[in-house]
């Protein structure tokens, strides 16, 4: 039986950078934070993300959590 274990977690904030002058489409910028504790809960990450977003000039659009796992034989 195989077992999966989270080894790294990344928190990514997507920020609204306004509209493209030529196309009118929204431009997004991202800020990523590595070395996030894998045991962090969604509530903890949301609190940190909104605190960081308050320090940015651009408004917050989205918050993502990206986990990388290792799969091994049990």
Secondary structure, 3 states (H helix, E strand, C coil): CEEEEEEEEEEEEEEEEEECCCCCCEEEEEEEEEEECCCCCHHHHHHHHHHHHCCCCCEEEEEEEEEEEEEEEC
